[in-house]
Amino acid sequence: MPTEPAPEAVVAPRPLPRPLPKALHKGQQTRSVILEAALGLASHMGLEGLSIGALADVTQMSKSGVFAHFGSREELQISVIREYHARFEEEVFFPAIKEARGAPRLRALFERWLRRVSVEVDSGCIYISGAVEFDDRPGPVRDALASMVLAWHAALARAIRLAVQAGHLRADTDPDQMLFELHGLILALHHDARFLRTPGALDRARAGFEHVLSHYRMAADAGAATAAPAPPAARGRAARR
């Protein structure tokens, strides 16, 4: 997940790109078409459902034509993971970091993540399905998938730390614990909405976020209220019991 530039950073203007040779431009277009089809297959069938042959059928290309763009099934799977992550960033991460640092940005990150998963209920989240497929299978595909998920987690943990610094969350907030709880809500939403088809799962996930946020924002005040001495009248009644 890209880091934010410092406020004082100056971005140098980039030179205009040179026009691509026609053959190369066509090759990139073809690769984009194949990746689009591969994303669709992976969303419904999982990364393990991807094959050069299946993509050749979907894109109406020859197997050798598909193979020329990726070279192997493994490279195809890794390319799909990278493309999925790039789209996730564009849809979830980049719009959310435009919000003010602190609770507004954290809320935007979670809400956009929530919407993304809710849309994927009828297809599937490659982050989640891929974790099931590759949790016990070491190798380049698992490494690529894990690195993308960890990059997203790092972005969320940073948003939590910024919320602490802004005074929107308690100073003793553990970012990793809060991240664990928020990720758990997403996994529960995916399970209940996709597998169990439970009505209202999205609303429950939103309510869960509010509970988590309230805990880290309000628990200190709630604890103080609990520990406060009872009013005199109440103490008197308790003493007479």
Buried (B, 14 or more C-beta within 10 A) or exposed (E): BEEEEEEEEEEEEEEEEEEEEEEEEEBEEBBEBBBEBBBBBBBEBBBBBBBBEBBBBBBEBEBEBBBEBBEEBBBBBBBBBBBBBEEBBEBBBEEBBEBEBBBBBBBBBBBBBBEBBBEBBEBBBBBBBBBEBBEEEEEEBBEBBBEBBEBBBEBBBBBBBBBBEBEBBBEEBEBEEBBEBBBEBBBBBBEBBBEEEBEEBBEBBBEBBEEBBEBBBEEEEEEEEEEEEEEEEEEEEEEEE
